[in-house]
Amino acid sequence: MWSTTFNIDYHIDVERHFYSVPHRLIHQTVDVRLSATTVEVFHRGTRLWVHRRSHQVGGFTTVAEHMRTRTARIWNGVRRA
């Protein structure tokens, strides 16, 4: 497990693939735990989300509910997985 922070695009970089995290934690530190099939994201010991792991370099795995409402409405779907 390791710690990382993320900025206003709601994503963390995990082995060059980008996973969304809840927008309310922008600029906060989160912990990440990897398995062969999942990426788990924790904040202060509480698991926030589990993503299916992707090995697509430069790809994005985005959950609409992680974005602010306005951002989710204009999201073009290109980055959603």
N, CA, C and O atoms as a GROMACS GRO file, in nm:
protein
  324
    1MET      N    1   0.086  -0.118   0.000
    1MET     CA    2   0.000   0.000   0.000
    1MET      C    3   0.090   0.123   0.000
    1MET      O    4   0.193   0.125   0.067
    2TRP      N    5   0.050   0.225  -0.075
    2TRP     CA    6   0.125   0.350  -0.076
    2TRP      C    7   0.027   0.467  -0.077
    2TRP      O    8  -0.092   0.449  -0.104
    3SER      N    9   0.078   0.588  -0.049
    3SER     CA   10  -0.004   0.708  -0.043
    3SER      C   11   0.020   0.794  -0.166
    3SER      O   12   0.129   0.796  -0.222
    4THR      N   13  -0.085   0.864  -0.206
    4THR     CA   14  -0.076   0.956  -0.320
    4THR      C   15  -0.180   1.066  -0.301
    4THR      O   16  -0.274   1.050  -0.223
    5THR      N   17  -0.162   1.175  -0.371
    5THR     CA   18  -0.262   1.282  -0.370
    5THR      C   19  -0.314   1.299  -0.512
    5THR      O   20  -0.254   1.250  -0.607
    6PHE      N   21  -0.425   1.370  -0.525
    6PHE     CA   22  -0.481   1.394  -0.657
    6PHE      C   23  -0.532   1.535  -0.665
    6PHE      O   24  -0.559   1.599  -0.562
    7ASN      N   25  -0.546   1.585  -0.786
    7ASN     CA   26  -0.588   1.722  -0.808
    7ASN      C   27  -0.731   1.729  -0.860
    7ASN      O   28  -0.809   1.635  -0.842
    8ILE      N   29  -0.766   1.839  -0.923
    8ILE     CA   30  -0.906   1.866  -0.955
    8ILE      C   31  -0.966   1.779  -1.065
    8ILE      O   32  -1.086   1.789  -1.091
    9ASP      N   33  -0.888   1.695  -1.129
    9ASP     CA   34  -0.949   1.608  -1.232
    9ASP      C   35  -1.003   1.478  -1.173
    9ASP      O   36  -1.051   1.392  -1.248
   10TYR      N   37  -0.997   1.462  -1.040
   10TYR     CA   38  -1.056   1.347  -0.969
   10TYR      C   39  -0.987   1.214  -0.993
   10TYR      O   40  -1.046   1.109  -0.965
   11HIS      N   41  -0.867   1.214  -1.042
   11HIS     CA   42  -0.799   1.089  -1.075
   11HIS      C   43  -0.664   1.076  -1.005
   11HIS      O   44  -0.596   1.175  -0.980
   12ILE      N   45  -0.629   0.952  -0.974
   12ILE     CA   46  -0.495   0.920  -0.923
   12ILE      C   47  -0.425   0.835  -1.028
   12ILE      O   48  -0.488   0.761  -1.103
   13ASP      N   49  -0.294   0.847  -1.032
   13ASP     CA   50  -0.212   0.773  -1.127
   13ASP      C   51  -0.164   0.645  -1.060
   13ASP      O   52  -0.091   0.650  -0.960
   14VAL      N   53  -0.204   0.533  -1.114
   14VAL     CA   54  -0.161   0.402  -1.064
   14VAL      C   55  -0.099   0.328  -1.181
   14VAL      O   56  -0.169   0.279  -1.270
   15GLU      N   57   0.032   0.319  -1.180
   15GLU     CA   58   0.106   0.252  -1.287
   15GLU      C   59   0.065   0.304  -1.425
   15GLU      O   60   0.045   0.226  -1.519
   16ARG      N   61   0.054   0.436  -1.437
   16ARG     CA   62   0.026   0.509  -1.561
   16ARG      C   63  -0.115   0.488  -1.616
   16ARG      O   64  -0.141   0.516  -1.733
   17HIS      N   65  -0.205   0.439  -1.532
   17HIS     CA   66  -0.348   0.438  -1.564
   17HIS      C   67  -0.412   0.526  -1.458
   17HIS      O   68  -0.366   0.529  -1.344
   18PHE      N   69  -0.519   0.597  -1.494
   18PHE     CA   70  -0.577   0.696  -1.404
   18PHE      C   71  -0.715   0.651  -1.357
   18PHE      O   72  -0.803   0.620  -1.438
   19TYR      N   73  -0.734   0.649  -1.225
   19TYR     CA   74  -0.858   0.603  -1.163
   19TYR      C   75  -0.923   0.718  -1.088
   19TYR      O   76  -0.855   0.795  -1.020
   20SER      N   77  -1.055   0.731  -1.101
   20SER     CA   78  -1.125   0.839  -1.034
   20SER      C   79  -1.141   0.811  -0.885
   20SER      O   80  -1.144   0.696  -0.841
   21VAL      N   81  -1.152   0.920  -0.810
   21VAL     CA   82  -1.179   0.916  -0.667
   21VAL      C   83  -1.283   1.025  -0.638
   21VAL      O   84  -1.296   1.118  -0.718
   22PRO      N   85  -1.356   1.016  -0.528
   22PRO     CA   86  -1.461   1.115  -0.499
   22PRO      C   87  -1.407   1.259  -0.493
   22PRO      O   88  -1.305   1.285  -0.429
   23HIS      N   89  -1.476   1.350  -0.560
   23HIS     CA   90  -1.431   1.489  -0.571
   23HIS      C   91  -1.417   1.559  -0.437
   23HIS      O   92  -1.338   1.653  -0.425
   24ARG      N   93  -1.489   1.517  -0.336
   24ARG     CA   94  -1.484   1.585  -0.206
   24ARG      C   95  -1.346   1.575  -0.142
   24ARG      O   96  -1.317   1.646  -0.045
   25LEU      N   97  -1.261   1.488  -0.193
   25LEU     CA   98  -1.128   1.469  -0.135
   25LEU      C   99  -1.016   1.531  -0.218
   25LEU      O  100  -0.900   1.493  -0.205
   26ILE      N  101  -1.051   1.626  -0.304
   26ILE     CA  102  -0.950   1.693  -0.387
   26ILE      C  103  -0.839   1.746  -0.298
   26ILE      O  104  -0.865   1.808  -0.194
   27HIS      N  105  -0.717   1.723  -0.338
   27HIS     CA  106  -0.593   1.765  -0.270
   27HIS      C  107  -0.567   1.688  -0.140
   27HIS      O  108  -0.474   1.723  -0.067
   28GLN      N  109  -0.645   1.588  -0.109
   28GLN     CA  110  -0.623   1.505   0.009
   28GLN      C  111  -0.529   1.390  -0.028
   28GLN      O  112  -0.510   1.358  -0.145
   29THR      N  113  -0.473   1.328   0.073
   29THR     CA  114  -0.389   1.210   0.053
   29THR      C  115  -0.476   1.086   0.069
   29THR      O  116  -0.553   1.074   0.164
   30VAL      N  117  -0.462   0.994  -0.025
   30VAL     CA  118  -0.532   0.866  -0.017
   30VAL      C  119  -0.429   0.755  -0.023
   30VAL      O  120  -0.317   0.774  -0.072
   31ASP      N  121  -0.467   0.639   0.026
   31ASP     CA  122  -0.382   0.520   0.020
   31ASP      C  123  -0.437   0.428  -0.087
   31ASP      O  124  -0.558   0.418  -0.108
   32VAL      N  125  -0.346   0.360  -0.156
   32VAL     CA  126  -0.383   0.272  -0.265
   32VAL      C  127  -0.327   0.133  -0.239
   32VAL      O  128  -0.211   0.117  -0.201
   33ARG      N  129  -0.412   0.033  -0.260
   33ARG     CA  130  -0.369  -0.107  -0.248
   33ARG      C  131  -0.405  -0.178  -0.377
   33ARG      O  132  -0.519  -0.173  -0.423
   34LEU      N  133  -0.306  -0.244  -0.436
   34LEU     CA  134  -0.326  -0.316  -0.562
   34LEU      C  135  -0.332  -0.466  -0.539
   34LEU      O  136  -0.263  -0.521  -0.453
   35SER      N  137  -0.415  -0.530  -0.618
   35SER     CA  138  -0.411  -0.676  -0.629
   35SER      C  139  -0.400  -0.705  -0.779
   35SER      O  140  -0.391  -0.612  -0.859
   36ALA      N  141  -0.401  -0.829  -0.816
   36ALA     CA  142  -0.393  -0.864  -0.957
   36ALA      C  143  -0.515  -0.812  -1.036
   36ALA      O  144  -0.505  -0.789  -1.156
   37THR      N  145  -0.629  -0.795  -0.968
   37THR     CA  146  -0.752  -0.759  -1.038
   37THR      C  147  -0.818  -0.630  -0.990
   37THR      O  148  -0.912  -0.583  -1.055
   38THR      N  149  -0.772  -0.572  -0.880
   38THR     CA  150  -0.839  -0.454  -0.825
   38THR      C  151  -0.741  -0.344  -0.784
   38THR      O  152  -0.623  -0.368  -0.760
   39VAL      N  153  -0.796  -0.223  -0.777
   39VAL     CA  154  -0.727  -0.107  -0.720
   39VAL      C  155  -0.820  -0.057  -0.610
   39VAL      O  156  -0.931  -0.012  -0.639
   40GLU      N  157  -0.775  -0.064  -0.485
   40GLU     CA  158  -0.855  -0.017  -0.372
   40GLU      C  159  -0.802   0.117  -0.327
   40GLU      O  160  -0.681   0.137  -0.315
   41VAL      N  161  -0.894   0.211  -0.301
   41VAL     CA  162  -0.856   0.346  -0.259
   41VAL      C  163  -0.911   0.369  -0.118
   41VAL      O  164  -1.030   0.349  -0.093
   42PHE      N  165  -0.823   0.411  -0.027
   42PHE     CA  166  -0.858   0.434   0.114
   42PHE      C  167  -0.829   0.578   0.152
   42PHE      O  168  -0.736   0.640   0.100
   43HIS      N  169  -0.908   0.632   0.244
   43HIS     CA  170  -0.882   0.763   0.304
   43HIS      C  171  -0.896   0.749   0.454
   43HIS      O  172  -1.003   0.715   0.504
   44ARG      N  173  -0.787   0.776   0.525
   44ARG     CA  174  -0.785   0.764   0.672
   44ARG      C  175  -0.835   0.628   0.719
   44ARG      O  176  -0.909   0.618   0.817
   45GLY      N  177  -0.794   0.524   0.648
   45GLY     CA  178  -0.826   0.388   0.688
   45GLY      C  179  -0.960   0.335   0.640
   45GLY      O  180  -0.990   0.217   0.659
   46THR      N  181  -1.041   0.420   0.579
   46THR     CA  182  -1.171   0.378   0.528
   46THR      C  183  -1.163   0.357   0.378
   46THR      O  184  -1.116   0.443   0.304
   47ARG      N  185  -1.209   0.240   0.333
   47ARG     CA  186  -1.207   0.213   0.190
   47ARG      C  187  -1.314   0.296   0.121
   47ARG      O  188  -1.432   0.288   0.155
   48LEU      N  189  -1.270   0.377   0.024
   48LEU     CA  190  -1.362   0.464  -0.049
   48LEU      C  191  -1.420   0.396  -0.171
   48LEU      O  192  -1.539   0.408  -0.200
   49TRP      N  193  -1.334   0.324  -0.243
   49TRP     CA  194  -1.377   0.270  -0.370
   49TRP      C  195  -1.286   0.155  -0.411
   49TRP      O  196  -1.170   0.148  -0.371
   50VAL      N  197  -1.342   0.065  -0.491
   50VAL     CA  198  -1.265  -0.042  -0.553
   50VAL      C  199  -1.290  -0.034  -0.703
   50VAL      O  200  -1.404  -0.038  -0.748
   51HIS      N  201  -1.183  -0.022  -0.779
   51HIS     CA  202  -1.191  -0.023  -0.925
   51HIS      C  203  -1.139  -0.156  -0.976
   51HIS      O  204  -1.051  -0.217  -0.915
   52ARG      N  205  -1.192  -0.201  -1.087
   52ARG     CA  206  -1.133  -0.315  -1.158
   52ARG      C  207  -1.001  -0.264  -1.216
   52ARG      O  208  -0.997  -0.158  -1.277
   53ARG      N  209  -0.896  -0.338  -1.196
   53ARG     CA  210  -0.764  -0.296  -1.241
   53ARG      C  211  -0.752  -0.301  -1.393
   53ARG      O  212  -0.798  -0.395  -1.458
   54SER      N  213  -0.690  -0.197  -1.448
   54SER     CA  214  -0.665  -0.190  -1.592
   54SER      C  215  -0.516  -0.172  -1.614
   54SER      O  216  -0.449  -0.105  -1.536
   55HIS      N  217  -0.465  -0.231  -1.719
   55HIS     CA  218  -0.324  -0.216  -1.754
   55HIS      C  219  -0.307  -0.129  -1.878
   55HIS      O  220  -0.200  -0.128  -1.940
   56GLN      N  221  -0.412  -0.057  -1.915
   56GLN     CA  222  -0.407   0.032  -2.032
   56GLN      C  223  -0.328   0.157  -1.995
   56GLN      O  224  -0.378   0.241  -1.919
   57VAL      N  225  -0.209   0.171  -2.046
   57VAL     CA  226  -0.124   0.287  -2.018
   57VAL      C  227  -0.190   0.412  -2.075
   57VAL      O  228  -0.228   0.416  -2.192
   58GLY      N  229  -0.202   0.513  -1.991
   58GLY     CA  230  -0.261   0.639  -2.033
   58GLY      C  231  -0.413   0.639  -2.035
   58GLY      O  232  -0.474   0.739  -2.071
   59GLY      N  233  -0.474   0.528  -1.996
   59GLY     CA  234  -0.620   0.519  -1.995
   59GLY      C  235  -0.680   0.577  -1.868
   59GLY      O  236  -0.609   0.607  -1.772
   60PHE      N  237  -0.810   0.592  -1.870
   60PHE     CA  238  -0.884   0.646  -1.756
   60PHE      C  239  -0.997   0.552  -1.720
   60PHE      O  240  -1.067   0.501  -1.807
   61THR      N  241  -1.014   0.529  -1.590
   61THR     CA  242  -1.130   0.459  -1.537
   61THR      C  243  -1.202   0.561  -1.450
   61THR      O  244  -1.152   0.599  -1.344
   62THR      N  245  -1.318   0.604  -1.494
   62THR     CA  246  -1.389   0.715  -1.429
   62THR      C  247  -1.530   0.673  -1.392
   62THR      O  248  -1.603   0.616  -1.472
   63VAL      N  249  -1.567   0.703  -1.269
   63VAL     CA  250  -1.703   0.680  -1.219
   63VAL      C  251  -1.770   0.816  -1.210
   63VAL      O  252  -1.720   0.905  -1.141
   64ALA      N  253  -1.883   0.834  -1.279
   64ALA     CA  254  -1.951   0.964  -1.285
   64ALA      C  255  -1.984   1.019  -1.147
   64ALA      O  256  -1.975   1.140  -1.125
   65GLU      N  257  -2.021   0.934  -1.054
   65GLU     CA  258  -2.058   0.984  -0.920
   65GLU      C  259  -1.939   1.042  -0.844
   65GLU      O  260  -1.959   1.109  -0.742
   66HIS      N  261  -1.818   1.020  -0.890
   66HIS     CA  262  -1.701   1.080  -0.827
   66HIS      C  263  -1.686   1.227  -0.864
   66HIS      O  264  -1.616   1.302  -0.795
   67MET      N  265  -1.749   1.270  -0.972
   67MET     CA  266  -1.736   1.407  -1.020
   67MET      C  267  -1.843   1.496  -0.959
   67MET      O  268  -1.947   1.450  -0.913
   68ARG      N  269  -1.812   1.626  -0.958
   68ARG     CA  270  -1.915   1.722  -0.919
   68ARG      C  271  -2.030   1.712  -1.019
   68ARG      O  272  -2.007   1.673  -1.134
   69THR      N  273  -2.150   1.746  -0.980
   69THR     CA  274  -2.267   1.730  -1.065
   69THR      C  275  -2.251   1.801  -1.199
   69THR      O  276  -2.280   1.741  -1.303
   70ARG      N  277  -2.204   1.925  -1.200
   70ARG     CA  278  -2.189   1.999  -1.325
   70ARG      C  279  -2.087   1.930  -1.416
   70ARG      O  280  -2.110   1.917  -1.536
   71THR      N  281  -1.977   1.887  -1.360
   71THR     CA  282  -1.875   1.820  -1.439
   71THR      C  283  -1.929   1.692  -1.499
   71THR      O  284  -1.901   1.661  -1.615
   72ALA      N  285  -2.006   1.617  -1.423
   72ALA     CA  286  -2.062   1.491  -1.472
   72ALA      C  287  -2.156   1.516  -1.589
   72ALA      O  288  -2.162   1.434  -1.682
   73ARG      N  289  -2.229   1.626  -1.588
   73ARG     CA  290  -2.321   1.657  -1.697
   73ARG      C  291  -2.249   1.687  -1.827
   73ARG      O  292  -2.300   1.657  -1.935
   74ILE      N  293  -2.129   1.748  -1.818
   74ILE     CA  294  -2.059   1.785  -1.940
   74ILE      C  295  -1.953   1.681  -1.980
   74ILE      O  296  -1.890   1.694  -2.086
   75TRP      N  297  -1.934   1.581  -1.898
   75TRP     CA  298  -1.835   1.476  -1.927
   75TRP      C  299  -1.872   1.410  -2.059
   75TRP      O  300  -1.987   1.370  -2.077
   76ASN      N  301  -1.779   1.398  -2.150
   76ASN     CA  302  -1.812   1.350  -2.284
   76ASN      C  303  -1.812   1.199  -2.300
   76ASN      O  304  -1.844   1.150  -2.409
   77GLY      N  305  -1.778   1.126  -2.197
   77GLY     CA  306  -1.783   0.981  -2.204
   77GLY      C  307  -1.659   0.916  -2.262
   77GLY      O  308  -1.645   0.794  -2.255
   78VAL      N  309  -1.569   0.992  -2.319
   78VAL     CA  310  -1.449   0.935  -2.380
   78VAL      C  311  -1.363   0.865  -2.277
   78VAL      O  312  -1.306   0.760  -2.305
   79ARG      N  313  -1.352   0.923  -2.158
   79ARG     CA  314  -1.265   0.867  -2.057
   79ARG      C  315  -1.336   0.767  -1.966
   79ARG      O  316  -1.270   0.701  -1.886
   80ARG      N  317  -1.465   0.756  -1.975
   80ARG     CA  318  -1.538   0.668  -1.882
   80ARG      C  319  -1.514   0.523  -1.915
   80ARG      O  320  -1.505   0.483  -2.032
   81ALA      N  321  -1.504   0.445  -1.810
   81ALA     CA  322  -1.486   0.300  -1.828
   81ALA      C  323  -1.589   0.226  -1.746
   81ALA      O  324  -1.592   0.103  -1.747
   0.00000   0.00000   0.00000
